[in-house]
Amino acid sequence: MADARYRDHDGVTRQIERTGATGQKAEDALKRALTERLTLAGDDITAETTIRVVGEQWFVDEIEGSKALNTERRYREILDGVVYPGLGGVRMREVSVSRLDRFLKLTASTRGPATAIVTKTVLSGVLGMAARNGALQGNPLRDVASIKKPQKEVRVLAIEQLWDLRRRMYANELAVLRDVPEPIDYMLGTGSRIGEALALRWADLDLEARPATALVRATVVWVNERGAIIQERPKSASSRRLLTLPDWTAEMLRRRRETTPVSDLDLVFPSARGTVREPANLRRQWRELRAEIGYDWVVPHTFRKSVATLADDPELAAAQLGHSSTTTTKKNYIPKTHVGPDLRSKLEQIVEPTDTPRKQGRMTRSDDMNERRSTA
């Protein structure tokens, strides 16, 4: 047996052991193992390279610093918490469609379809890098069965409910004290995401223009060890947009500008201390408020869906919400009500033209009575 202590790429020192029929063969096996662990640069990804090694290189080359912070954080969580524990030690030559299919089905059943879908995306990137380096003949993930995610019914607020909700919000003294109604009003007036609303700065607004406008160009994200920060770009490229404000939203913002001290960060909706307001805190305050005003089922995303429905046009709704296409808008933001064709001219043929509904009813009852008598 030959052994050595080796400081891995994750910073952890491990005891590495290999055995052989002779001392020399054990040493040779150990050297091969250490050489493989040293290979992280992607210039030597082979059929013997593990998913963990390729995953780290993929993250460094294609994700770190090039994706939105929330996306980067989520992919890191999936790699460390899902992919590596389940497949980290699998070599490229051992990757198969059946193995990946079993793993994703297990992930969906134990962690939920949403996590399985993100895991599939991450694995696709990792195995795609391996394929580009010749370690795989194509990406086997393409042949894995699709992950079925239950489709929830899209619930939105009708216009009468929006009137009622806003009245109740502003009538709640604690909600007003916590500064909950006005950020909600901004989301209702623009269809913005909660992070986009809390990243809004006065410099992004043109309240003197007719009509007034708001530029969506940033979002608030949570970063470990740093807390809530402003990410100087929204969720996606299509999320950066200039929105026209309805008069009531513009008027609310003008009043707020006159009555609220400007924070050092120039934020329209800062925290009570003038710092970046955390979306999680506003969500918690909304949950407490909605229970009191009778809208337990409403979440901040409901406001975006309600705006999409009011737009009454998928193209307009997608542009307002910052979607790259209408696919997401139609699938997740607008309630689906199938409208049947007008078949009245066909269906009218069921009744004879000379029969009125009343006459037909009398004939039916009479025929039924005659049938009963003859049977008796």
Buried (B, 14 or more C-beta within 10 A) or exposed (E): EBEBEBEEEEEEEEEBEBEBEEEEEBBBBBEEBEEBBEBBEBEBBBBBBBBBBBBBBBBEEBBEEEBBBBBBBBBBEBBEEBBBEBBBEBBBEEBEEEBBBEBBBEBBEEBEBEBBBBBBBBBBBBBBBBBEBEBBEEBBBEEBEEBEEEEEEBEBBEEEEBEBBBEBBBEBEEBEEBBBBBBBBBBBBBBBBBBBBBBBBBEBBBBEEEEBBBBBBBBBBBEEEEEBEBBEBBBEEBBBBEBBBBEEBBEBBBEBEEEEEEBEEEBBBBBEEEBBBBBEBBEEBBEBBBEEBEBEEBBBEBBBBBBBBBBEEBEBBBBBBBBEEBEEBBEBBBEEEEEEEEEEEEEEEEEEEEEEEEEEEEEEEEEEEEEEEEEE
